[in-house]
Amino acid sequence: MKDIGESHHILSISNPMLPYDRQLDMIIGRINDIGHPVFIRFFLSDPATQAPLLQERICWNCPVSVIGQTPLNGTKIAAWVWSDTGAVISRENGLFRVESHGEVSYWYAGGLSDEVGSHDQTVSLLDRFSSSLEEVGLSLEDNCVRTWFFVRDIDVNYKGMVEGRNSVFDRHNLTEETHFIASTGIEGRTASHGNLVMMDAVAVKGLPIRHIYGLSHLNRTSEYGVRFERGSVAGRHVFISGTASIDNRGQILHAGNVTLQTARMLENVRVLLEEAGSSMDGICCMLVYLRDPADSAAVTAIFRERFPDKPWIVLQAPVCRPGWLVEMECIATGRSF
C-alpha cells in the first residue's frame, strides 16, 4: 500500500545452519528495524522447545501470535509482520484496539483454552472473543471480519472444531441465510500438547463488511458442512480465506498433482479478489500451506516466478481434507493509495 504507512513483511533466515537463538535474534532485530507492528505471527518448527525463549523476548505493544508451522526453507523460525506507521494501539477489555487512518479494529491473538477436546476449546475461544467484543459495543455476528483456527493433528481434531464453531454460530444466527465469517482452519501446534485449537481473530468498528463468494469457481462452504465465507471486504482491506483447488461443486480438482492444484488455487484466489474489487496486483501478503514438505520445491518455484516482488512464505501445515495438497490465504487492498 502506497502513501499510507502500511506494509506487510515476511521475515525468514537465509542461513538455516544458524542455531535457533541466533535465528530468533535476527528476526527480532529485523522487526525492530521495520518498526510500528500492528500484528505479528511467528512460525516455529518446534514450538514445544522454541516458544519459551520467544515468549521471553516478546516486547511489542501489539497482538502477537505464535504457532507451530514449519517454514519450508529449512529454517526454524519465520514471521509475518503487519506494520503501520499511522496506527495507534491500545488495550481494551482484553483486546488490542488498533486505530489507523480513520479505521478501528479489535484483535484477539494466540487464544487458547483449558477445556478438553477441540469442540469445547473452540466454543470457549469464540465465546470469550464474543464477550470481549460485546464489552466494547461490538458483536461476533456484526463486526468480526476474519478468524484463524490452528488445529493440532487436523485429521483427527478438525471435525470437533467445526462442530464447536457451528454450535456458536447457531447461537449468533450466523447461518447460510445470513452470513458466516472469513476464516482459515489449518494444522498448527502450540507449545502444549493439551491445546488442540488456537484462535486469532479481528473485528472492525463502524465499517460495513461485504462477503465474497466466487460462485463461478467455488461453492458455499455450508454445502460440505462447514461455515466460513470465501473472503470479506472491510474498509481498505480484502481478507481471502484459506483457498484450495476446488470447483463450484465442492470437489477437489487435480488429485495428487500439486502443480495443477496450485494453478487452480491461484485461479480461485484471482476470482475472489476481482469480486472484491481488487486483483492479484493488490495482494499485500500470502501464506501458503502444504501437507507434504516434499512438494515445497515445486510450489516455491511457482511462487518465486509468479510473485517475485510480493511477501509470501511456504509452511508445512496440512489442510483440512487430505486430498488438498496446497492451500493459501492472502490479504489485499481493494483500492490503490
FIDRENKOL-58263 format. One record per residue: residue in one letter; x, y, z of N, C-alpha, C, O, CB in turn. Coordinates in steps of 0.1 Angstrom, whole numbers, plus 2048, in hexadecimal, padded with zeros to 3 digits. Glycine has a CB too. Layout:
aXYZXYZXYZXYZXYZ/...
//
This chain:
m8087F480080080080080980C80081280D8087F680080C/k8068167F880F8217F680982E7FD7FD8307FE8108257E7/d81283580380F8428098058428147FE84B81780984B7FE/i80583681B7FC8358278038308337FD82F83E7F082D823/g81082C83181882783C81581984081A81484B815830848/e80D81183980A80383C8127FA8338137FD8277FB80183B/s8187F083981F7E683181F7D883781D7D784382E7EB82F/h8217CE82F8227C08348307BB8318357BD8268177B882E/h8357B383A8437AD83884379F83C83D79B84684D7B5841/i84979683484C78883885B78883B86378B83384877E82D/l85E78484786C78484C87077584E86A76E85586E78C859/s87C77284888176484A89076684989677084587C75A83F/i89775B84C8A675B84D8AB7548408A674A83B8AA753859/s8B675A83B8BC75582F8C67498328C97418298C375F827/n8CB74983E8D473E8428CE73484C8CD7378588E1744848/p8C97298478C27208508CB71985A8C77128638BA715849/m8D871A8588E27148618E471B86E8EA7158788EF71385A/l8DE7278708E072E87C8D77288878CC7238848DC73D87A/p8DC7288948D472389F8C772B8A18C673789C8DC7228AC/y8BD7258A78B172C8A98B273A8B08AC7438AB8A77238B1/d8BA73B8BA8BB7478C18C07528B88BC75E8BA8C37468CE/r8C974F8B08CF7598A68C475C89C8C37688988DC75389F/q8BD7538978B275688D8A875F8948A376888D8AB749888/l8A475C8A089B7648A78A07738A989877C8A689775E8B5/d8AC7748AD8B27818AE8B17898A18AE7958A18C17808B2/m8B47838968B378A8898A578E8858A37998808B978187E/i89C78588788E78888488979488D88379D88888477C887/i88C79389A88879E8A388E7AB89F8887B689F88B79B8B2/g89B7AB89B8A27B789789C7BD88B89A7C988A8B07B4894/r8977B48818917BA8758837C08788807CA8738907AE86B/i87C7B988186F7BF8858717CD88B8697D68888677B688F/n87B7CE89487D7DB89A8827E688F87F7F18918887DA8A5/d8897E188588D7EA87A8817EF8738807FB86F8977E3871/i8787E687086C7EA8698637F487185F7FE86C8637DD865/g8617F087D85A7F988784B7F98848467F587A85F806886/h8447FE88E83580188E82D7F488A8247F588283380B883/p8307E98918287DD88D81A7DF8938187E389F82E7D0893/v8107DB88C8027DA8917FD7CB8927F37C98997F87E1888/f8057C288D8027B488E80E7AC88A8157AF8807F57AF886/i8127A289281D79988F81978B89181378889B82A79D898/r81C78288781A77488982876D88782E76F87C80F76E880/f82C76689183975E89083575088C82C74A89184175E89D/f83D74A88383C73C87F84873588485473888183B73B86F/l84672A88C85172389285171488D84770E88A8507238A1/s85D70E88C85E70088785B6F78938576EC89186C6FD882/d85E6FB8A085C6F38AB8586FC8B78606FF8BF8686EA8AF/p84B6FF8B88477098C28497048D184C70C8DA83870C8C1/a8496F78D384B6F28E18586F68E68596F98F28496E38E1/t8636F68DE8706FA8E28737088DF87C70E8E687A6F18DC/q86D70E8D587171B8D18687278D786D7328D987071C8C2/a85C7248D985372F8DE8577358EB8557418EC8457298DF/p85C72E8F585F73590286974090086774B90686572B90B/l87473E8F887E7498F68777548EE87A7608F188A7438EF/l86F7518E486875C8DD85F7648E68607708E58607568D1/q85875D8EE84F7648F785676E90085177990484675B8FF/e86276A90586A77390D86E78090687078A90C87676C912/r86F77F8F887478A8F18697938EB86C79E8E587C7858E5/i85C78F8EC8517978E78507A48EF84E7A48FB84478F8E7/c8517AF8E88517BC8EF8497C78E784A7D38EA85F7C18F1/w8417C38DD83A7CC8D582C7CE8DA8267C58DF83A7C88C6/n8277DB8D981A7DE8DD8107DC8D280B7E58CC8197ED8E2/c80F7CF8CE8067CB8C38027BD8C58087B58CD80C7CE8B5/p7F77B88BE7F47AA8BF7FF7A18B98047A48AE7E77A78B8/v8037978C080D78E8BB80877F8BC80277B8C681A78F8C4/s80A7788B180576A8B08127618AE81A7658A67FB7688A5/v8127568B481E74D8B381873F8B08107398B882774C8C0/i81C7398A481672C8A082072389A82A72889480B72F896/g81F71789D82870D89782470988981B7008878287008A0/q82A70F87F82870C87183670E86B83B71986A81E71686A/t83D70386784B70386484D70B85784770884D8506F5862/p85671585785A71C84A86171184186A70A84686372884D/l85D71183586270682C86E70B824871706819857701823/n87671482A88371882488E71282C89A71682B884727822/g88B70983689570383E89970A84B8A17068528A1702836/t89271684E89571D85A88B71A86588171286389472C857/k88E71F87188671C87D87C72688087272388788F71A888/i87D73287B87473C87E87274687387B74986B87974488B/a86674B87186275686885775E86E85275A87885E75085A/a85476986784A77286D84377A86284977D85885077C877/w83677C86482E78585C82C79286582779187082177F857/v83079D86082F7AA8678267B385F8297B785483D7B086A/w81C7B88668137C28608177CF8678157D18738047BF862/s81C7D98608217E58658197F18608147F18558307E7862/d8177FB86981080786581581386D812814879800804867/t81B81C86682182786D81683187381983987B82A82F864/g80A83086D8008398727F683387C7ED83A8807F883D866/a7F98278817F082188A7F38258997FE82789D7F2811889/v7E88258A07E88278AF7E281B8B57D78178B27E08358B3/i7EA8148BE7E68088C47E48098D37EC80F8D97F07FD8C1/s7D98048D87D68048E67D07F78EA7CC7EF8E17CD8108EA/r7CE7F48F77C77E88FC7BA7EC9017B87F69077D07E1907/e7B07E48FD7A27E690279B7D99047987D28FA79B7EF8F7/n7987D69107917CA9147977BD90E7907B59097827CB90F/g7A47BC9107AB7B090B7AE7AF8FD7B37A68F87A37A490F/l7AA7BA8F57AC7BA8E77B67C58E47B87CF8EC79F7BC8DF/f7BD7C48D87C57CF8D37BC7D88CA7B77D38C07D27CA8CC/r7BC7E58CD7B47EE8C57BE7F58BC7C87FC8C17AC7F88CE/v7BC7F48AF7C57FB8A57BD80589D7B48028967CC7F089C/e7C181289F7BB81C8977C582188D7D08258907B78288A0/s7C18218807CA8248757C282B86A7B98258647D1817870/h7C68378677C083E85B7B183E85B7AB83C8517C683884F/g7AB84086779D84186879683486A78A83486B79884885C/e79D82986A79781C86B79B8168797A781887D79B812860/v79280F88079580988D7937FA88C7887F588778C80F898/s79C7F289179B7E489179F7DF89F7A67E58A67A47DD887/y7997D38A379C7CD8AF7A17BF8AD79B7B78A678F7CC8B8/w7AD7BC8B27B47B08B07B57A78BC7B67AB8C77C37B28AB/y7B379A8BA7B478F8C47BE7858BE7BC77F8B37A67888C7/a7CA7848C57D577C8BF7DA7718C97DB7748D57E07858BB/g7DD7658C37E275B8CB7D97558D67DD7518E07EF75F8D2/g7CC7568D37C27518DD7C37428DF7C373A8D57B47558D8/l7C373E8EC7C47308F07B972D8FA7B57369017D272C8F5/s7B57218FB7AB71D9057B071190D7B770890879E71A8FE/d7AB71191A7AE7059237A46FA9227A56F09297B070A931/e79A6FC91A7906F29187966E59127A16E690D7846F7910/v78F6DA9127936CD90D78D6CB9007816CB8FF7916C2917/g7956C88F578F6C58E878E6D18DF78C6DC8E47826BE8EA/s78F6CE8D278F6D98C97826E08C87816EC8C57936D48BB/h7776D98CA7696DF8CA7686E98D57656F58D275F6D48CC/d76B6E58E17696EE8ED7736F98ED7707048F176A6E68FA/q77F6F78E87897028E778470C8DE7867188E07966FC8E4/t77F7088D277A7128C876E71A8CE76E7268CC77670A8BB/v7657138D475A71A8DA75E7258E475A7308E47507118E1/s7687208ED76D7298F77747368F17727418F5777722900/l77C7338E678373E8E077A7488DA77B7548DB78D7398D6/l7707438D276774C8CB75E7548D575B75F8D475E7448C2/d75A74D8E07527538EA75A75E8F17547698F474C7498F5/r76675C8F476F7668FB7707728F276F77D8F677C7608FE/f7737708E577577B8DC7687828DA76878F8DA7797758CE/s75D77B8D97507828D874D78A8E47487968E27457778D6/s74F7858F074D78D8FC75579A8FC7517A490074F785908/s7627988F876B7A48F87667AE8EE7667BA8F17797A08F4/l7617AA8E275B7B38D974F7BA8DE74D7C68DC7587AC8CC/e7467B38E573A7B98EB73E7C48F57377CE8F67317AE8F1/e7497C28FC74D7CC9067517D99007517E49067587C690E/v7557D98F37597E58EC74E7E98E27517F28D97667E38E5/g7427E48E37377E88DB7367E28CD72F7E78C57377F78D9/l73D7D78CB73D7D08BF7377C28C17347BE8CC74B7CF8B9/s7367BA8B67317AC8B77397A38AD73E7A88A37227AC8B4/l7397978B073F78D8A773878D89973F78D88F73E77F8AD/e72B78E89972478C88C72579988472479887771578988F/d7267A588A7257B18827337B787F7357BF87671D7BB889/n73D7B388774A7BA8867567B28847607B787F74C7C2892/c7557A588676179C88476379A87575A79686E76078E88B/v76F79E87077179D86177A79185E77A78D8527787AA85D/r78278C86778B78186478F77987079177F87B79878785D/t78F76C86F79476387979F75A87379F75786778975B880/w7A875587C7B174A8787B073F8837B174388F7C074F877/f7AE73387F7AE7288897BA71E8867BB71987A7A0720889/f7C371D88F7CE71488E7CB7078967C97088A27DB71B892/v7CB6FC88F7C66EF8957D16E58957D76E188B7BA6EA88D/r7D56E08A17DF6D68A37D96C989D7CE6C58A17E36D48B2/d7E16C28957DD6B588F7CF6B78897C56B188D7DC6AA89A/i7D06BE87E7C36C38787BB6B78727AE6B88727C66CC86C/d7C16AC86E7B96A18697B069B8747A66948717C2697863/v7B469D8817AC69788C7A36A289279869F8957B6692896/n7A86AE8937A16B889C79A6C38947936CB89A7AB6BF8A4/y79A6C38877936CD87F7846CC88177D6D68827976CC870/k77F6C08817716BE88276B6C488F7616CB88E76D6AF882/g7726C289A76E6C88A676E6D88A67656DE8AB7766C48B2/m7786DD89F7796EC89E76D6F18967676FB89A7866F0897/v76A6EA88B75F6EE8827526EE88A74A6F788975F6E6875/e7506E38917436E18987426EC8A37376F18A67426D389E/g74D6EF8AA74D6F98B474A7078AE74270E8B475A6F98BB/r75070A8A374D71789D73F71789873872289A757719890/n73A70D89272C70D88E72270F8997187168987286FF887/s7257098A571C70B8B071C7198B571171F8B97207028BC/v7287208B572872E8B97217378AE7197408B27377338BB/f7237348A271D73B89770E73A898707744895722736889/d70972E89B6FA72D89D6F57378A76EA73D8A56F771E8A1/r6FC7398B26F77428BC6F87508B86F17598BD6FF7408C9/h7007538AE7027618A96FB76389C6FD76E8957117648A8/n6F375A8986EC75B88B6F575D87F6F27648766E176688C/l70075688070A75687470774A86C70C73F86F719757879/t6FE74B8626F974085A6FB74384B70074E8476EA73E85D/e6F87398436F973B8356F07468306F374D8266F572E82D/e6E57488376DB7538336E07618376DC76B8316CD750839/t6E97618416EE76E8456FC7708406FE7758356EE770855/h70676C84771476C84271C76484C71876185771977A840/f72976184873375B85073E76585273C77185173874D84B/i74A76085575676985776176384F76375784F75976A867/a76976B84977576684277E76084B78076485777C77283A/s78475584778C74D85079674484979574183E783744859/t7A07408517A973584E7A972B8597AA72E8657B873A84B/g7A771E8567A871385F7B370A85A7B270385079B70B861/i7BE7098627CA70385D7D26FC8687D07008747D370E855/e7DA6F38657E36ED86F7EC6F78757F270086F7EC6E1868/g7ED6F68827F66FF88A7F86F98987EE6F589E7F170D88A/r8046FA89D8076F58AA80C7008B481270A8B08126EA8A9/t8086FF8C080D7088CB8177018D381B6F58D180170D8D3/a81D7088DD8277028E68216F78EF8296EE8F482D70C8EE/s8146F78F180E6ED8F98066E38F17FE6E78E88046F4904/h8086D68F48006CB8ED7F16CC8F07E96C68E88066BE8F0/g7EE6D28FB7E06D28FF7D86DD8F87CB6DC8F77DF6D590E/n7DE6E68F17D76F08E97D56EB8DB7DF6EB8D37DF6FE8E9/l7C96E78D87C66E28CB7C26EC8C17C36EA8B57BB6D78CD/v7BE6F88C67B97038BD7BF7108C37BE7138CF7A97038BD/m7C47188BA7C87268BD7C172F8B37BF72B8A87D87288BC/m7BD73A8B87B57438AF7BB7518AF7BE7578B97A67448B4/d7BB7578A37BD7658A17B176B89B7AA7648937CA768898/a7AE77789D7A277D8977A378D8977AA79289F79577989F/v79C79388E79C7A188D78D7A688A7877A08817A67A7882/a7897B089077C7B688E77E7C588A7887CB88E7737B589A/v7747CB8847757D988076A7E188575F7DB8877767DA870/k76C7ED8887627F688E75E80188376680887E7677FD89B/g75180288174C80D87974E80B86A74C81486275281987D/l7517FF8667547FC85874A7F18537487E785A7627F7855/p7437F384773C7E88427457DD83D7507DF8387337ED836/i7407D183F7487C583B7407BF82F7357BB83074A7BB846/r7487BD8247427B78187487A98167547A88177437C080B/h74079F81474579181274678E80373E7927FB73D78781A/i7507868007527827F27527737F175676C7FA7607887ED/y74E76E7E574A7607E47517597D875474D7D973C75F7E2/g7547607CD75A7597C275274E7BC7587437BA7687557C6/l74574F7BB73D7447B873F73E7AA73A7337A772E7487B9/s7467457A174973F79575473479675572B78E74E74A78B/h75C7347A176772B7A37667237B076C7197B17747337A2/l75E7287BA75E7227C774F7207CB7467277C676672A7D1/n74D7187D573F7167DA73E71C7E87487217ED73B7077DB/r73271D7ED7317217FB73671780473470B8027227257FE/t73D71B80E74471181773A70981F73C6FD82374D718821/s72E70E82172470782971F6FA8217196F182771871082B/e7226F981471E6ED80D7266E18117216D680E7206F07FE/y7316E38177386D781D73A6D882C7446D38317466D6816/g7316DF8327306DE8417386E88497386E78557336D1845/v73F6F18437476FB84B74170984873870B83F7566FB847/r74571385073F72084F74A72B85074F72F85A73572385B/f74E72F84475673B84375474183575073A82C765737845/e75774E83375675482776375381F76E752825751763828/r76275381276E75280A77775E80B78375E80976B7507FB/g77176980F77977681177078181676477F81678077A804/s77678C81A76E79781F7767A481C7827A481A76B79682E/v76E7AF81B7747BC81976F7C58247637C68277707C180B/a7797CC82A7757D683477E7E283378B7E18347767D0843/g7797ED8307817F982D78B7F78227877F38177897FC83A/r7987F98247A17F88197A77EA8187B07E88107AC80281B/h7A37E18217A97D48217A07C981B7947C981D7AD7D082F/v7A67C081479F7B480F7A67A88167B27A68157A07B37FF/f79E7A081C7A379482379E78781B79278581B79E793832/i7A77808167A477480F7A77688187B276681D7AC772801/s79C75F81A79D7548227A674981C7AB74B81178F74E825/g7A973F8247B173481F7AA72E81379F72B8137B272982A/t7B272E8087AC72A7FA7B57207F47C17207F47AB7377F1/a7AE7157EF7B570A7E97B07077DB7A970F7D57B36FD7F2/s7B46FC7D67B06F87C87A26F17C97A16E57CB7BB6EE7C2/i7986F97C778A6F47C97826FA7BD7857057B87846F87D6/d7776F37BA76E6F97B07616FD7B675F6FD7C276B6EE7A5/n7587027AE74B7087B37416FD7B87367007BB7457117A9/r7456F07B873D6E67BE7446E17CB73F6D77D173B6DA7B4/g74F6E77CE7566E37DA75F6D77D97636D17E274C6DF7E5/q7626D47CC76B6C87C97796CC7C877D6D77C37666C17BC/i7826C47CE7906C67CC7946C47BE7916BA7B77996BC7D5/l79C6CD7B87A16CC7AA7AF6C87AA7B76CC7B379F6D97A3/h7B36C07A07C16BC79E7C76B47AA7D26B87AF7CA6C879B/a7C06AA7AE7C56A27B97D369D7B67D66977AC7BB6967BC/g7DB69E7C07E96997C07F36A17B87FF69D7B87E868C7BA/n7EF6AC7B27F86B47AA7F96C27B07F06CB7AE7F36B579B/v8036C57B78056D17BE8066DD7B58026E87B88106D17C8/t80D6DB7A980E6E67A08016EB79A7FF6F779A8186E2795/l7F96E27967EC6E57917E36EB79C7DB6F479A7E56D978A/q7E46E57A87DC6EA7B37E06F97B67D77017B97DD6E17C0/t7EC6FC7B57F17097B87EB7137AE7E771E7B180070A7B8/a7EB70F7A17E67177967D771A7997D27257977E8710789/r7CF71079C7C171279F7BF71A7AB7B67237AB7BA7047A0/m7C67187B67C57207C27C772F7BF7C07377C37D071B7CC/l7D27327B77D47407B37C97467AA7C67517AC7E27417AC/e7C373D7A27B874279A7AC7457A37A574F7A17B473778F/n7AA73D7AD79F7407B67A174C7BE7987547C079D7347C0/v7AD74F7C27B075B7C97AE7677C07A97717C57BF75B7CF/r7B37667B47B17717AA7A27757A979E7807A97B776D79D/v79976B7A878B76D7A67867747B377E77D7B17847607A4/l78A7707BE7857767CB78A7847CC78278D7CF78A76E7D7/l7967877C979B7947C979479E7C07917A97C37AA7957C7/e7927997B478B7A17AA77C7A47AF7777AF7AC78A79B79C/e77679B7B576879D7BA7697A87C575F7AF7C77627907BF/a7747A87CC7767B17D77797BF7D277A7C97DA7807AC7E1/g77C7C17C57817CE7C07907CF7C17957DB7C077A7D87C8/s7977C47C27A57C57C37AB7BC7B77A47BA7AD7AB7C07D0/s7B77B87B97BE7AF7AE7CA7A97B57CD7AB7C07C27B87A2/m7D07A07AD7DD79A7B27E77A47B57F07A37BD7E27907A8/d7E77AF7AD7F17BA7B07EE7C17BD7F87C77C37F07C47A5/g7E27C07C27DF7C67CF7E37BE7DB7E17C37E67D07C97CF/i7E87B27D97EB7AA7E57F77B07ED8007B57E77F079C7E0/c7F57B07FA7FF7B58038077AB8098137AD80D7F87BE80E/c80279F80B8097948128027878107F578680F809797822/m80A77C80E80476F80C80A76481581776481780676B7FD/l80275C81A80675082280274481A7F7742817801750831/v80C73B81880972F81080C72281981672181F81272F803/y80271981980370E8228047018197FD6FF8107F770D82B/l80D6F881D80F6EB81780D6E08218116E082C81D6EA810/r8076D581C8056C98248136C18238176BC82E7FA6C081E/d8196C08188256B88168316C18138316C88098236AE80A/p83B6C181C8466CA81A84E6C780D8556CF8088506C9825/a84C6BB8088526B77FB84D6BF7F08546C07E58506A87F8/d8426C67F183C6CE7E78426DD7E783E6E57DF82D6CF7E8/s84A6DF7F184F6ED7F38566F37E78546FE7E38576EE7FF/a85F6EB7E18676F07D685F6F47CA8616FF7C48716E57D1/a8556EC7C784C6EF7BC8446FC7BE8437047B68436E37B9/v83E6FD7CA8357087CD83E7157CF83A7207CA82D7057DA/t8497147D585271F7D78567257C98577317C885E71C7DF/a85971C7C085D7217B38527287AC8557327A58617157AA/i8467247AE83A72B7A78397397AD8377437A682D7237A9/f83A73A7BB8387477C18447507BE84275C7BD8367457D0/r85074B7BE85B7547BA85975A7AC85D7657AA86874C7BB/e8557527A385375779584776079484876B78E85174B78C/r83C75C79B83076479A8307717A282A77B79E82475B79D/f8367707AE83577C7B78437807BC84577F7C882C7787C3/p84B7847B38597877B885A7937C18647957C986278A7AC/d85079C7C18507A87C98467A97D48447B37DA84E7B47C0/k83F79D7D783579D7E183B7957ED84378C7EC8287967DC/p8377987F983A791805832784806826785807839799812/w83877880783176C80883A76280F84776481082D7667FB/i83575781583C74D81B83573F81982973F81983E75082A/v83D73581883772781783A72082484572082983E71F80B/l82F71A82A82F71483782A70683782170382E82771D841/q8306FD83F82A6F084081E6F184A81F6F38568346E6845/a8126EF8448066F084C7FB6E98447F46EF83B8026FF84F/p7F86DC8477EE6D58407E06DC8407DC6E284A7EC6C7845/v7DA6DB8347CC6E18327C26D78387C56CC83B7CA6E4823/c7B66DC83A7AC6D48417A76C88397A16BF8407A06DD844/r7A96C782C7A56BB8257B26B581F7B96BC81879B6BE81A/p7B56A88217C26A381C7C46A480D7D06A58097C2694820/g7BA6A58057BC6A67F77C16B47F27C66B57E77AF6A47F0/w7C06BE7FB7C56CB7F87D46CB7FC7D76CA8077BD6D67FF/l7DC6CC7F27EB6CC7F47F06DA7F87FA6DB7FE7F26C77E8/v7E96E57F47EE6F27F57E26FB7F87D76F97F27F66F77E9/e7E47058007DA70F8037E171D8057EC71D8097D170C810/m7DA7288037E07358067D573E80B7C973C8087E773A7F9/e7DA7488127D17548157D97608127E57608107CD753825/c7D276B8127D977880F7D17848147C57838177DC77A800/i7D878F8157D179C8187D57A580C7E07A58087D67A2826/a7CB7AC8087CD7B67FD7C77C38007BF7C480A7C77B07EF/t7CA7CD7F87C37DA7F97B97DB7ED7BB7D67E27CD7E57F9/g7AE7E17F17A37E27E77A47EE7DE79D7EF7D47967E27ED/r7AE7F77E17B08027D87BE8077DA7C58037E47A580E7DC/s7C380F7D17D18147D27D28207DA7C98287DB7D68177C4/f7DE8227E17E082D7E97ED8357E47F183F7E97E28297F8/
//
